[in-house]
Amino acid sequence: MTAPSQVLKIRRPDDWHLHLRDGDMLKTVVPYTSEIYGRA
């Protein structure tokens, strides 16, 4: 008898810790960050 395979799929990262910037850089990176990190 074989053991069942164990697979972990991370379909969408869920990291609440991120570093943001100020001003124009903030406006630039937030849209991309929110696409990847659902709770950002």
PQR file of N, CA, C, O and H, with PARSE charges and radii, in Angstrom:
ATOM      1  N   MET A   1       0.845  -1.180   0.000 -0.4000 1.5000
ATOM      2  CA  MET A   1       0.000   0.000   0.000 -0.0000 2.0000
ATOM      3  C   MET A   1       0.891   1.244   0.000  0.5500 1.7000
ATOM      4  O   MET A   1       1.845   1.329   0.773 -0.5500 1.4000
ATOM      5  N   THR A   2       0.581   2.188  -0.854 -0.4000 1.5000
ATOM      6  CA  THR A   2       1.384   3.413  -0.927 -0.0000 2.0000
ATOM      7  C   THR A   2       0.718   4.528  -0.124  0.5500 1.7000
ATOM      8  O   THR A   2      -0.505   4.603  -0.015 -0.5500 1.4000
ATOM      9  H   THR A   2      -0.194   2.119  -1.482  0.4000 1.0000
ATOM     10  N   ALA A   3       1.551   5.373   0.424 -0.4000 1.5000
ATOM     11  CA  ALA A   3       1.045   6.513   1.198 -0.0000 2.0000
ATOM     12  C   ALA A   3       0.483   7.560   0.240  0.5500 1.7000
ATOM     13  O   ALA A   3       1.021   7.742  -0.852 -0.5500 1.4000
ATOM     14  H   ALA A   3       2.545   5.312   0.336  0.4000 1.0000
ATOM     15  N   PRO A   4      -0.581   8.245   0.627 -0.5600 1.5000
ATOM     16  CA  PRO A   4      -1.122   9.296  -0.246  0.2800 2.0000
ATOM     17  C   PRO A   4      -0.106  10.427  -0.397  0.5500 1.7000
ATOM     18  O   PRO A   4       0.607  10.780   0.542 -0.5500 1.4000
ATOM     19  N   SER A   5      -0.064  10.973  -1.591 -0.4000 1.5000
ATOM     20  CA  SER A   5       0.875  12.075  -1.812 -0.0000 2.0000
ATOM     21  C   SER A   5       0.383  13.319  -1.078  0.5500 1.7000
ATOM     22  O   SER A   5      -0.819  13.541  -0.929 -0.5500 1.4000
ATOM     23  H   SER A   5      -0.643  10.686  -2.354  0.4000 1.0000
ATOM     24  N   GLN A   6       1.327  14.109  -0.631 -0.4000 1.5000
ATOM     25  CA  GLN A   6       0.993  15.348   0.065 -0.0000 2.0000
ATOM     26  C   GLN A   6       1.468  16.513  -0.789  0.5500 1.7000
ATOM     27  O   GLN A   6       2.665  16.677  -1.026 -0.5500 1.4000
ATOM     28  H   GLN A   6       2.303  13.928  -0.752  0.4000 1.0000
ATOM     29  N   VAL A   7       0.535  17.303  -1.239 -0.4000 1.5000
ATOM     30  CA  VAL A   7       0.844  18.420  -2.116 -0.0000 2.0000
ATOM     31  C   VAL A   7       0.281  19.695  -1.505  0.5500 1.7000
ATOM     32  O   VAL A   7      -0.859  19.726  -1.042 -0.5500 1.4000
ATOM     33  H   VAL A   7      -0.438  17.170  -1.046  0.4000 1.0000
ATOM     34  N   LEU A   8       1.083  20.729  -1.509 -0.4000 1.5000
ATOM     35  CA  LEU A   8       0.650  22.033  -1.028 -0.0000 2.0000
ATOM     36  C   LEU A   8       0.750  23.008  -2.193  0.5500 1.7000
ATOM     37  O   LEU A   8       1.840  23.259  -2.706 -0.5500 1.4000
ATOM     38  H   LEU A   8       2.009  20.704  -1.884  0.4000 1.0000
ATOM     39  N   LYS A   9      -0.372  23.548  -2.603 -0.4000 1.5000
ATOM     40  CA  LYS A   9      -0.382  24.529  -3.685 -0.0000 2.0000
ATOM     41  C   LYS A   9      -0.729  25.892  -3.104  0.5500 1.7000
ATOM     42  O   LYS A   9      -1.783  26.067  -2.492 -0.5500 1.4000
ATOM     43  H   LYS A   9      -1.257  23.344  -2.185  0.4000 1.0000
ATOM     44  N   ILE A  10       0.153  26.841  -3.296 -0.4000 1.5000
ATOM     45  CA  ILE A  10      -0.110  28.210  -2.866 -0.0000 2.0000
ATOM     46  C   ILE A  10      -0.568  28.965  -4.110  0.5500 1.7000
ATOM     47  O   ILE A  10       0.243  29.402  -4.926 -0.5500 1.4000
ATOM     48  H   ILE A  10       1.009  26.699  -3.793  0.4000 1.0000
ATOM     49  N   ARG A  11      -1.852  29.105  -4.231 -0.4000 1.5000
ATOM     50  CA  ARG A  11      -2.423  29.714  -5.431 -0.0000 2.0000
ATOM     51  C   ARG A  11      -2.291  31.234  -5.429  0.5500 1.7000
ATOM     52  O   ARG A  11      -2.176  31.860  -6.483 -0.5500 1.4000
ATOM     53  H   ARG A  11      -2.511  28.749  -3.568  0.4000 1.0000
ATOM     54  N   ARG A  12      -2.308  31.805  -4.258 -0.4000 1.5000
ATOM     55  CA  ARG A  12      -2.164  33.252  -4.145 -0.0000 2.0000
ATOM     56  C   ARG A  12      -1.461  33.557  -2.828  0.5500 1.7000
ATOM     57  O   ARG A  12      -1.985  33.229  -1.764 -0.5500 1.4000
ATOM     58  H   ARG A  12      -2.401  31.297  -3.402  0.4000 1.0000
ATOM     59  N   PRO A  13      -0.285  34.179  -2.879 -0.5600 1.5000
ATOM     60  CA  PRO A  13       0.412  34.503  -1.639  0.2800 2.0000
ATOM     61  C   PRO A  13      -0.459  35.373  -0.736  0.5500 1.7000
ATOM     62  O   PRO A  13      -1.225  36.209  -1.215 -0.5500 1.4000
ATOM     63  N   ASP A  14      -0.335  35.172   0.543 -0.4000 1.5000
ATOM     64  CA  ASP A  14      -1.123  35.937   1.504 -0.0000 2.0000
ATOM     65  C   ASP A  14      -0.187  36.473   2.581  0.5500 1.7000
ATOM     66  O   ASP A  14      -0.207  36.020   3.725 -0.5500 1.4000
ATOM     67  H   ASP A  14       0.287  34.492   0.932  0.4000 1.0000
ATOM     68  N   ASP A  15       0.615  37.425   2.201 -0.4000 1.5000
ATOM     69  CA  ASP A  15       1.611  37.994   3.097 -0.0000 2.0000
ATOM     70  C   ASP A  15       1.135  39.371   3.532  0.5500 1.7000
ATOM     71  O   ASP A  15       0.978  40.266   2.702 -0.5500 1.4000
ATOM     72  H   ASP A  15       0.632  37.794   1.272  0.4000 1.0000
ATOM     73  N   TRP A  16       0.907  39.542   4.812 -0.4000 1.5000
ATOM     74  CA  TRP A  16       0.430  40.822   5.319 -0.0000 2.0000
ATOM     75  C   TRP A  16       1.573  41.806   5.553  0.5500 1.7000
ATOM     76  O   TRP A  16       1.330  42.984   5.817 -0.5500 1.4000
ATOM     77  H   TRP A  16       1.035  38.814   5.487  0.4000 1.0000
ATOM     78  N   HIS A  17       2.795  41.343   5.461 -0.4000 1.5000
ATOM     79  CA  HIS A  17       3.953  42.195   5.747 -0.0000 2.0000
ATOM     80  C   HIS A  17       4.566  42.661   4.434  0.5500 1.7000
ATOM     81  O   HIS A  17       5.055  41.849   3.647 -0.5500 1.4000
ATOM     82  H   HIS A  17       2.992  40.386   5.247  0.4000 1.0000
ATOM     83  N   LEU A  18       4.541  43.948   4.202 -0.4000 1.5000
ATOM     84  CA  LEU A  18       5.186  44.481   3.015 -0.0000 2.0000
ATOM     85  C   LEU A  18       5.686  45.878   3.317  0.5500 1.7000
ATOM     86  O   LEU A  18       5.265  46.517   4.282 -0.5500 1.4000
ATOM     87  H   LEU A  18       4.144  44.607   4.841  0.4000 1.0000
ATOM     88  N   HIS A  19       6.576  46.328   2.487 -0.4000 1.5000
ATOM     89  CA  HIS A  19       7.173  47.648   2.665 -0.0000 2.0000
ATOM     90  C   HIS A  19       6.691  48.553   1.541  0.5500 1.7000
ATOM     91  O   HIS A  19       6.873  48.242   0.364 -0.5500 1.4000
ATOM     92  H   HIS A  19       6.918  45.809   1.704  0.4000 1.0000
ATOM     93  N   LEU A  20       6.080  49.664   1.902 -0.4000 1.5000
ATOM     94  CA  LEU A  20       5.598  50.614   0.915 -0.0000 2.0000
ATOM     95  C   LEU A  20       6.517  51.821   0.866  0.5500 1.7000
ATOM     96  O   LEU A  20       7.335  52.034   1.761 -0.5500 1.4000
ATOM     97  H   LEU A  20       5.932  49.917   2.858  0.4000 1.0000
ATOM     98  N   ARG A  21       6.374  52.591  -0.174 -0.4000 1.5000
ATOM     99  CA  ARG A  21       7.180  53.788  -0.361 -0.0000 2.0000
ATOM    100  C   ARG A  21       6.274  55.008  -0.271  0.5500 1.7000
ATOM    101  O   ARG A  21       5.077  54.882  -0.012 -0.5500 1.4000
ATOM    102  H   ARG A  21       5.710  52.418  -0.901  0.4000 1.0000
ATOM    103  N   ASP A  22       6.832  56.162  -0.481 -0.4000 1.5000
ATOM    104  CA  ASP A  22       6.074  57.408  -0.430 -0.0000 2.0000
ATOM    105  C   ASP A  22       5.887  57.984  -1.831  0.5500 1.7000
ATOM    106  O   ASP A  22       6.601  57.629  -2.769 -0.5500 1.4000
ATOM    107  H   ASP A  22       7.804  56.265  -0.692  0.4000 1.0000
ATOM    108  N   GLY A  23       4.922  58.870  -1.945 -0.4000 1.5000
ATOM    109  CA  GLY A  23       4.748  59.672  -3.151 -0.0000 2.0000
ATOM    110  C   GLY A  23       4.501  58.877  -4.415  0.5500 1.7000
ATOM    111  O   GLY A  23       3.702  57.941  -4.437 -0.5500 1.4000
ATOM    112  H   GLY A  23       4.342  59.159  -1.183  0.4000 1.0000
ATOM    113  N   ASP A  24       5.210  59.271  -5.476 -0.4000 1.5000
ATOM    114  CA  ASP A  24       5.013  58.654  -6.784 -0.0000 2.0000
ATOM    115  C   ASP A  24       5.332  57.163  -6.786  0.5500 1.7000
ATOM    116  O   ASP A  24       4.659  56.388  -7.465 -0.5500 1.4000
ATOM    117  H   ASP A  24       5.859  60.032  -5.457  0.4000 1.0000
ATOM    118  N   MET A  25       6.347  56.757  -6.035 -0.4000 1.5000
ATOM    119  CA  MET A  25       6.702  55.338  -5.990 -0.0000 2.0000
ATOM    120  C   MET A  25       5.567  54.526  -5.372  0.5500 1.7000
ATOM    121  O   MET A  25       5.283  53.419  -5.830 -0.5500 1.4000
ATOM    122  H   MET A  25       6.894  57.387  -5.483  0.4000 1.0000
ATOM    123  N   LEU A  26       4.924  55.051  -4.353 -0.4000 1.5000
ATOM    124  CA  LEU A  26       3.780  54.378  -3.740 -0.0000 2.0000
ATOM    125  C   LEU A  26       2.670  54.190  -4.771  0.5500 1.7000
ATOM    126  O   LEU A  26       2.111  53.100  -4.890 -0.5500 1.4000
ATOM    127  H   LEU A  26       5.155  55.950  -3.981  0.4000 1.0000
ATOM    128  N   LYS A  27       2.354  55.231  -5.503 -0.4000 1.5000
ATOM    129  CA  LYS A  27       1.311  55.156  -6.529 -0.0000 2.0000
ATOM    130  C   LYS A  27       1.664  54.137  -7.608  0.5500 1.7000
ATOM    131  O   LYS A  27       0.779  53.516  -8.196 -0.5500 1.4000
ATOM    132  H   LYS A  27       2.808  56.117  -5.407  0.4000 1.0000
ATOM    133  N   THR A  28       2.945  53.970  -7.862 -0.4000 1.5000
ATOM    134  CA  THR A  28       3.388  53.034  -8.896 -0.0000 2.0000
ATOM    135  C   THR A  28       3.280  51.585  -8.447  0.5500 1.7000
ATOM    136  O   THR A  28       2.814  50.742  -9.214 -0.5500 1.4000
ATOM    137  H   THR A  28       3.664  54.474  -7.384  0.4000 1.0000
ATOM    138  N   VAL A  29       3.698  51.274  -7.231 -0.4000 1.5000
ATOM    139  CA  VAL A  29       3.788  49.870  -6.813 -0.0000 2.0000
ATOM    140  C   VAL A  29       2.521  49.289  -6.202  0.5500 1.7000
ATOM    141  O   VAL A  29       2.330  48.074  -6.251 -0.5500 1.4000
ATOM    142  H   VAL A  29       4.077  51.958  -6.608  0.4000 1.0000
ATOM    143  N   VAL A  30       1.648  50.112  -5.628 -0.4000 1.5000
ATOM    144  CA  VAL A  30       0.466  49.581  -4.945 -0.0000 2.0000
ATOM    145  C   VAL A  30      -0.445  48.766  -5.866  0.5500 1.7000
ATOM    146  O   VAL A  30      -0.897  47.701  -5.445 -0.5500 1.4000
ATOM    147  H   VAL A  30       1.803  51.099  -5.588  0.4000 1.0000
ATOM    148  N   PRO A  31      -0.740  49.196  -7.085 -0.5600 1.5000
ATOM    149  CA  PRO A  31      -1.613  48.371  -7.930  0.2800 2.0000
ATOM    150  C   PRO A  31      -1.048  46.973  -8.187  0.5500 1.7000
ATOM    151  O   PRO A  31      -1.795  45.995  -8.169 -0.5500 1.4000
ATOM    152  N   TYR A  32       0.246  46.868  -8.422 -0.4000 1.5000
ATOM    153  CA  TYR A  32       0.865  45.562  -8.669 -0.0000 2.0000
ATOM    154  C   TYR A  32       0.884  44.714  -7.400  0.5500 1.7000
ATOM    155  O   TYR A  32       0.635  43.509  -7.441 -0.5500 1.4000
ATOM    156  H   TYR A  32       0.853  47.663  -8.436  0.4000 1.0000
ATOM    157  N   THR A  33       1.182  45.356  -6.279 -0.4000 1.5000
ATOM    158  CA  THR A  33       1.221  44.641  -5.005 -0.0000 2.0000
ATOM    159  C   THR A  33      -0.150  44.081  -4.655  0.5500 1.7000
ATOM    160  O   THR A  33      -0.252  42.939  -4.206 -0.5500 1.4000
ATOM    161  H   THR A  33       1.384  46.335  -6.246  0.4000 1.0000
ATOM    162  N   SER A  34      -1.186  44.852  -4.851 -0.4000 1.5000
ATOM    163  CA  SER A  34      -2.531  44.394  -4.492 -0.0000 2.0000
ATOM    164  C   SER A  34      -3.020  43.269  -5.395  0.5500 1.7000
ATOM    165  O   SER A  34      -3.878  42.489  -4.983 -0.5500 1.4000
ATOM    166  H   SER A  34      -1.103  45.779  -5.215  0.4000 1.0000
ATOM    167  N   GLU A  35      -2.497  43.163  -6.616 -0.4000 1.5000
ATOM    168  CA  GLU A  35      -2.856  42.048  -7.495 -0.0000 2.0000
ATOM    169  C   GLU A  35      -2.290  40.736  -6.966  0.5500 1.7000
ATOM    170  O   GLU A  35      -2.912  39.683  -7.105 -0.5500 1.4000
ATOM    171  H   GLU A  35      -1.799  43.797  -6.950  0.4000 1.0000
ATOM    172  N   ILE A  36      -1.119  40.806  -6.363 -0.4000 1.5000
ATOM    173  CA  ILE A  36      -0.431  39.593  -5.919 -0.0000 2.0000
ATOM    174  C   ILE A  36      -0.783  39.245  -4.484  0.5500 1.7000
ATOM    175  O   ILE A  36      -1.054  38.085  -4.173 -0.5500 1.4000
ATOM    176  H   ILE A  36      -0.614  41.662  -6.251  0.4000 1.0000
ATOM    177  N   TYR A  37      -0.782  40.232  -3.615 -0.4000 1.5000
ATOM    178  CA  TYR A  37      -1.041  39.992  -2.204 -0.0000 2.0000
ATOM    179  C   TYR A  37      -2.452  40.461  -1.872  0.5500 1.7000
ATOM    180  O   TYR A  37      -2.714  41.663  -1.810 -0.5500 1.4000
ATOM    181  H   TYR A  37      -0.562  41.174  -3.867  0.4000 1.0000
ATOM    182  N   GLY A  38      -3.350  39.520  -1.660 -0.4000 1.5000
ATOM    183  CA  GLY A  38      -4.762  39.814  -1.499 -0.0000 2.0000
ATOM    184  C   GLY A  38      -5.119  40.725  -0.346  0.5500 1.7000
ATOM    185  O   GLY A  38      -6.098  41.466  -0.432 -0.5500 1.4000
ATOM    186  H   GLY A  38      -3.137  38.544  -1.710  0.4000 1.0000
ATOM    187  N   ARG A  39      -4.354  40.694   0.730 -0.4000 1.5000
ATOM    188  CA  ARG A  39      -4.693  41.512   1.895 -0.0000 2.0000
ATOM    189  C   ARG A  39      -3.790  42.717   2.060  0.5500 1.7000
ATOM    190  O   ARG A  39      -3.804  43.369   3.104 -0.5500 1.4000
ATOM    191  H   ARG A  39      -3.558  40.092   0.800  0.4000 1.0000
ATOM    192  N   ALA A  40      -3.021  43.013   1.060 -0.4000 1.5000
ATOM    193  CA  ALA A  40      -2.105  44.156   1.147 -0.0000 2.0000
ATOM    194  C   ALA A  40      -2.876  45.458   1.078  0.5500 1.7000
ATOM    195  O   ALA A  40      -2.278  46.532   1.136 -0.5500 1.4000
ATOM    196  H   ALA A  40      -3.009  42.484   0.212  0.4000 1.0000
TER
END
